[in-house]
Amino acid sequence: MPERSPQELESGELFLTERVFRTYRRDRWKSMWNRVDGIGHLFDLAEDPGETRDVAADHPEELDAHRRRIDELSRSIAAAPREARNLAPEDRQRLRALGYLE
């Protein structure tokens, strides 16, 4: 099996980063991390698809694994070379609304 880059997501993974939250999902587990206070929340999507119960205290090892993977992905993305792009004004407006641009 070829070695993957740390920024490549594996099957069953999802990683989203926004201005306030970083969200990571792997299989049945989803974590949301507040970038301001660093607090993480964990949800078991198989048992609670509506994400109403934070089970971080019951599964600290899973929450810690998510934090390590998020840190790995974030470092990798930050170090990746960027392509210069000319964005249309509508695209800039959409990205600004999502918190990606100032």
N, C-alpha and C positions, 0 to 999 in steps of 0.2 A: 504494500500500500504506500503511495507517495506521501511524503511528509507534507502537512498542511502548514500554511502561514498562520500565526496566531490571530490575524484579523479575519481569517476565513471562518465562517460559521459552520458548525457541524450539523448533520441532519438532526432535526428536532429542536434546534436553537433559534431564538429570535432576540435581537438586541436593538433597542431604541434609546437614543439619547436626546434629551430636550433641555431647555434652559433650566428647569427646576428638577426634573426627574430623569433617572436612568432606569430603564426597564429591561429585564432579562427573563427569558423563558427557556426552559429546557424540559422537554417532555411534559410531565404533569405539574411541574413547579414553575411558579412565576414570582419574581421578586421585583419590588419597586424601591428605589433608593432616592431619598431626598438629597439633592446636591447641596442644599443649604446647611442642614443639620447632620447629614451623614447617616440618618436613621434608615434602616432597611425593613421592609415588610415582605412577608412570604405568604403565598396563597397556594393551596393544593387544588388545582383546577379539576382534578378527577372527582374530588369530594365536594368542592365548592366552586362550580363554574361561574357563579355570580360574584366571586371575590369579595365575600362579606366577612370572612373570618381570617384574621392575621394569625398564622400558625408559626411565626418565627420563633417564639419561645419554646415550642414543642419540637422544632427541627433546627437547632442552631447549626448543626453540621451542614445541612443543605443551604442555609442562608450564607454561611461562610464560604462554601464552594461557589455560590453565585457571586459573592463579592470578589473573590479571587479571579473568576473568569471575566467579570466586568472590568476589573482593573487591567487584566491582560489585554482585552479587546480595546479598551480606551487608550492604553499606551501604544498599541500597534497602530490604531487609527491616527493618533496624533503624530506618529513618526512617519506615516505614509506620505510619499510625495504627492503634491497637489497639482492638478491640471488647472491652468488658467482658463476661465470660461467667461464668455460674455453672456450675461443673463438678460433676458427680456424684462422690461419693467414689471410686467405681470408676475413673472417668476420671482423677482426680487420682493414684490409685495407679499406674495404667498409665503416665501421663506421668512420674511420679517414677521408676519402674523403667527408663524409657528415658533418663533423665537430663535431662528437660526442666524438671522442678521440683525444688526443694530439699526 
